[in-house]
Amino acid sequence: MRDLKQTGFTDRLTTQQEAKKALLARFKPKPAVQDPEFDRLAAKRAAEKDALRQQHELVKAETKRVKAEADGARADAQREAVEAVEAEKRAARKERKQLTKEEQKTARDQRYAARKARTR
C-alpha cells in the first residue's frame, strides 16, 4: 500500500489516538443541567436515610439495654436460687447434727440407766 499523503509513523499514530478519543467521547454522558428539584429531593432522601439509621441505632441500643437487664435479672435469680439451695443444705446439715447430738445424748442416757439398773 502506498502512502499518498506522505505521512510518517508518528503522524499516523497521533491520528489514530485522536480518532479513538473522539469515538470514546461520543459514548461519554453529556453534562446535563442540574435540576434544583433533584438536589432538594436528594437532600430529603439523605435526611430520611439518616433519620432511619438513627432510629435503627436507638432500637438496637434499647434492645441491647433490655437484654442486659434481662441477663442481669436472670443472673440475680440464679444467684438467689443457689443461695436458697445452699441455705436449705445448711439447715438440713444443722438438723442432722442436732439429731445426731440428741441421739448421742439418748444413747448415753440409756447406757447410764442400764448401768444403774444392773447395780441395783
TIBA-372888 format. One record per residue: residue number from 1; residue in one letter; x, y, z of N, C-alpha, C in turn. Coordinates in Angstrom, 1 decimal, decimal comma. Layout:
// residues N
n|res|n_X|n_Y|n_Z|ca_X|ca_Y|ca_Z|c_X|c_Y|c_Z
NUM|A|X|Y|Z|X|Y|Z|X|Y|Z
...
//
This chain:
// residues 120
n|res|n_X|n_Y|n_Z|ca_X|ca_Y|ca_Z|c_X|c_Y|c_Z
1|M|0,8|-1,2|0,0|0,0|0,0|0,0|0,9|1,2|0,0
2|R|0,6|2,1|-0,8|1,4|3,3|-1,0|0,9|4,4|-0,1
3|D|1,8|5,2|0,5|1,4|6,3|1,3|1,3|7,6|0,4
4|L|0,0|7,9|0,0|-0,1|9,0|-0,9|0,0|10,4|-0,2
5|K|-0,3|10,4|1,1|-0,3|11,7|1,8|1,1|12,0|2,3
6|Q|2,0|11,1|2,3|3,4|11,3|2,7|3,4|11,6|4,2
7|T|2,7|10,7|5,0|2,7|10,9|6,5|3,6|9,9|7,1
8|G|4,2|10,3|8,2|5,1|9,4|8,9|4,4|8,6|9,9
9|F|5,1|7,7|10,6|4,6|6,8|11,6|3,9|7,5|12,7
10|T|4,6|8,6|13,2|4,1|9,3|14,4|2,9|10,1|14,0
11|D|2,8|10,6|12,8|1,6|11,3|12,3|0,4|10,3|12,3
12|R|0,6|9,1|11,8|-0,5|8,1|11,8|-0,9|7,7|13,2
13|L|0,1|7,6|14,1|-0,2|7,2|15,5|-1,0|8,2|16,2
14|T|-0,6|9,5|16,0|-1,4|10,6|16,7|-2,8|10,6|16,1
15|T|-2,9|10,4|14,8|-4,3|10,5|14,2|-5,1|9,3|14,7
16|Q|-4,5|8,2|14,9|-5,3|7,0|15,4|-5,7|7,3|16,9
17|Q|-4,9|7,9|17,7|-5,2|8,3|19,1|-6,3|9,3|19,1
18|E|-6,3|10,3|18,2|-7,3|11,3|18,2|-8,7|10,7|17,8
19|A|-8,6|9,8|16,8|-9,9|9,1|16,4|-10,4|8,3|17,5
20|K|-9,6|7,6|18,3|-10,0|6,8|19,4|-10,7|7,7|20,5
21|K|-10,0|8,8|20,8|-10,6|9,7|21,8|-11,9|10,3|21,3
22|A|-12,1|10,6|20,0|-13,3|11,1|19,5|-14,4|10,0|19,6
23|L|-14,1|8,8|19,3|-15,0|7,7|19,4|-15,5|7,5|20,9
24|L|-14,5|7,5|21,8|-14,9|7,4|23,2|-15,7|8,6|23,7
25|A|-15,4|9,8|23,2|-16,2|10,9|23,7|-17,6|10,9|23,3
26|R|-17,9|10,2|22,2|-19,3|10,0|21,7|-20,1|9,2|22,8
27|F|-19,5|8,3|23,5|-20,2|7,4|24,4|-20,2|8,0|25,8
28|K|-19,4|9,1|26,1|-19,4|9,7|27,4|-20,8|10,4|27,6
29|P|-21,3|10,3|28,9|-22,5|11,0|29,1|-22,3|12,6|29,0
30|K|-23,3|13,2|28,4|-23,2|14,6|28,3|-23,6|15,3|29,6
31|P|-22,8|16,4|29,9|-23,2|17,1|31,2|-24,6|17,7|31,0
32|A|-25,5|17,3|31,9|-26,8|17,8|31,8|-27,0|19,0|32,8
33|V|-28,0|19,8|32,6|-28,3|20,9|33,5|-28,9|20,3|34,8
34|Q|-28,3|20,6|35,9|-28,8|20,0|37,2|-30,1|20,7|37,6
35|D|-31,1|19,9|37,8|-32,4|20,3|38,2|-32,3|20,6|39,7
36|P|-32,8|21,8|40,1|-32,8|22,2|41,6|-33,7|21,3|42,4
37|E|-34,7|20,8|41,8|-35,7|19,9|42,4|-35,0|18,6|42,8
38|F|-34,1|18,1|41,9|-33,3|16,9|42,1|-32,5|17,0|43,3
39|D|-31,8|18,2|43,5|-31,0|18,4|44,7|-31,8|18,4|45,9
40|R|-33,0|19,1|45,9|-33,8|19,1|47,1|-34,3|17,7|47,4
41|L|-34,7|16,9|46,4|-35,1|15,5|46,7|-34,0|14,7|47,2
42|A|-32,8|14,9|46,7|-31,7|14,1|47,1|-31,3|14,4|48,6
43|A|-31,4|15,7|49,0|-31,2|16,1|50,3|-32,2|15,5|51,3
44|K|-33,5|15,5|50,8|-34,6|15,0|51,6|-34,4|13,5|51,8
45|R|-34,0|12,8|50,7|-33,8|11,3|50,9|-32,6|11,0|51,8
46|A|-31,6|11,9|51,8|-30,4|11,7|52,7|-30,8|11,9|54,1
47|A|-31,7|12,9|54,3|-32,2|13,2|55,7|-33,0|12,0|56,2
48|E|-33,9|11,5|55,3|-34,7|10,4|55,7|-33,9|9,2|56,0
49|K|-32,9|9,0|55,2|-31,9|7,8|55,5|-31,2|8,0|56,8
50|D|-30,8|9,2|57,1|-30,1|9,4|58,4|-31,1|9,2|59,6
51|A|-32,3|9,7|59,4|-33,3|9,5|60,4|-33,6|8,0|60,7
52|L|-33,7|7,3|59,6|-34,0|5,8|59,7|-32,8|5,1|60,4
53|R|-31,6|5,6|60,0|-30,4|5,0|60,6|-30,3|5,3|62,2
54|Q|-30,6|6,5|62,5|-30,7|6,9|63,9|-31,7|6,1|64,7
55|Q|-32,9|6,0|64,1|-34,0|5,2|64,7|-33,5|3,8|64,9
56|H|-32,9|3,2|63,9|-32,4|1,8|64,0|-31,4|1,7|65,1
57|E|-30,5|2,7|65,2|-29,5|2,6|66,3|-30,1|2,7|67,6
58|L|-31,2|3,6|67,8|-31,9|3,7|69,0|-32,6|2,4|69,4
59|V|-33,2|1,8|68,4|-33,9|0,5|68,7|-32,8|-0,6|69,1
60|K|-31,7|-0,6|68,4|-30,7|-1,5|68,7|-30,1|-1,3|70,1
61|A|-29,9|-0,1|70,5|-29,4|0,2|71,8|-30,4|-0,2|72,9
62|E|-31,7|0,1|72,6|-32,8|-0,3|73,6|-32,8|-1,8|73,7
63|T|-32,7|-2,5|72,6|-32,7|-4,0|72,7|-31,6|-4,5|73,5
64|K|-30,4|-3,9|73,2|-29,2|-4,3|74,0|-29,4|-4,0|75,5
65|R|-30,0|-2,8|75,8|-30,2|-2,5|77,2|-31,1|-3,5|77,9
66|V|-32,3|-3,8|77,2|-33,2|-4,7|77,7|-32,6|-6,1|77,9
67|K|-31,8|-6,5|76,9|-31,2|-7,8|77,0|-30,2|-7,8|78,2
68|A|-29,5|-6,7|78,4|-28,5|-6,7|79,5|-29,3|-6,7|80,9
69|E|-30,4|-6,0|80,9|-31,2|-6,1|82,1|-31,8|-7,5|82,4
70|A|-32,2|-8,1|81,3|-32,8|-9,5|81,4|-31,7|-10,4|81,9
71|D|-30,5|-10,2|81,3|-29,4|-11,1|81,7|-29,0|-10,8|83,2
72|G|-29,1|-9,6|83,6|-28,8|-9,2|85,0|-29,8|-9,8|85,9
73|A|-31,1|-9,7|85,5|-32,2|-10,3|86,3|-32,1|-11,8|86,4
74|R|-31,7|-12,4|85,2|-31,5|-13,9|85,2|-30,4|-14,3|86,1
75|A|-29,3|-13,5|86,1|-28,2|-13,8|86,9|-28,5|-13,7|88,4
76|D|-29,3|-12,6|88,7|-29,8|-12,4|90,1|-30,7|-13,6|90,6
77|A|-31,6|-14,0|89,7|-32,5|-15,1|90,0|-31,7|-16,4|90,2
78|Q|-30,7|-16,6|89,4|-29,8|-17,8|89,6|-29,1|-17,7|90,9
79|R|-28,5|-16,5|91,2|-27,8|-16,4|92,4|-28,7|-16,6|93,6
80|E|-29,9|-16,1|93,6|-30,8|-16,3|94,7|-31,2|-17,8|94,8
81|A|-31,4|-18,4|93,7|-31,7|-19,8|93,7|-30,6|-20,6|94,3
82|V|-29,4|-20,3|93,9|-28,2|-21,0|94,5|-28,1|-20,8|96,0
83|E|-28,3|-19,5|96,4|-28,3|-19,2|97,8|-29,4|-19,9|98,6
84|A|-30,6|-20,0|98,0|-31,7|-20,7|98,7|-31,3|-22,2|98,8
85|V|-30,7|-22,8|97,8|-30,4|-24,2|97,9|-29,3|-24,4|98,9
86|E|-28,3|-23,5|99,0|-27,2|-23,6|100,0|-27,8|-23,4|101,4
87|A|-28,8|-22,5|101,6|-29,4|-22,3|102,9|-30,1|-23,6|103,3
88|E|-30,8|-24,2|102,3|-31,5|-25,5|102,7|-30,5|-26,5|103,1
89|K|-29,4|-26,6|102,4|-28,4|-27,6|102,7|-27,9|-27,3|104,1
90|R|-27,6|-26,0|104,4|-27,1|-25,7|105,7|-28,1|-26,1|106,8
91|A|-29,4|-25,8|106,6|-30,4|-26,1|107,5|-30,5|-27,6|107,7
92|A|-30,4|-28,4|106,6|-30,5|-29,8|106,7|-29,3|-30,4|107,5
93|R|-28,1|-29,8|107,2|-26,9|-30,3|107,9|-27,0|-30,0|109,4
94|K|-27,5|-28,8|109,7|-27,6|-28,4|111,1|-28,6|-29,3|111,8
95|E|-29,7|-29,6|111,1|-30,8|-30,5|111,7|-30,2|-31,9|111,9
96|R|-29,4|-32,4|110,9|-28,8|-33,7|111,1|-27,8|-33,7|112,3
97|K|-27,0|-32,6|112,4|-26,1|-32,5|113,6|-26,9|-32,5|114,9
98|Q|-28,0|-31,8|114,9|-28,8|-31,7|116,1|-29,4|-33,1|116,5
99|L|-29,9|-33,8|115,4|-30,4|-35,1|115,7|-29,3|-36,0|116,2
100|T|-28,1|-35,9|115,6|-27,0|-36,7|116,0|-26,7|-36,5|117,4
101|K|-26,7|-35,2|117,8|-26,4|-34,9|119,2|-27,5|-35,4|120,2
102|E|-28,7|-35,3|119,7|-29,8|-35,8|120,6|-29,7|-37,4|120,6
103|E|-29,4|-38,0|119,5|-29,3|-39,4|119,5|-28,1|-39,9|120,4
104|Q|-27,0|-39,1|120,4|-25,9|-39,4|121,2|-26,3|-39,3|122,7
105|K|-27,0|-38,2|123,0|-27,5|-38,0|124,4|-28,4|-39,1|124,8
106|T|-29,4|-39,5|124,0|-30,3|-40,5|124,3|-29,6|-41,8|124,5
107|A|-28,6|-42,1|123,7|-27,8|-43,4|123,8|-27,1|-43,4|125,1
108|R|-26,5|-42,2|125,5|-25,7|-42,1|126,7|-26,6|-42,3|127,9
109|D|-27,8|-41,6|127,8|-28,8|-41,8|128,9|-29,2|-43,2|129,1
110|Q|-29,4|-43,9|128,0|-29,8|-45,3|128,1|-28,7|-46,2|128,7
111|R|-27,5|-45,9|128,3|-26,4|-46,6|128,9|-26,3|-46,4|130,4
112|Y|-26,5|-45,1|130,8|-26,4|-44,8|132,2|-27,6|-45,4|133,0
113|A|-28,8|-45,5|132,4|-29,9|-46,1|133,0|-29,7|-47,6|133,1
114|A|-29,1|-48,2|132,1|-28,8|-49,7|132,1|-27,8|-50,0|133,2
115|R|-26,8|-49,2|133,4|-25,8|-49,4|134,4|-26,4|-49,2|135,8
116|K|-27,2|-48,3|135,9|-27,9|-48,1|137,2|-28,8|-49,3|137,6
117|A|-29,5|-49,8|136,5|-30,4|-50,9|136,7|-29,6|-52,2|137,1
118|R|-28,4|-52,4|136,6|-27,6|-53,5|136,9|-27,1|-53,5|138,3
119|T|-26,7|-52,3|138,8|-26,2|-52,2|140,1|-27,2|-52,4|141,2
120|R|-28,4|-52,3|141,0|-29,5|-52,4|142,0|-29,9|-53,8|142,2
//
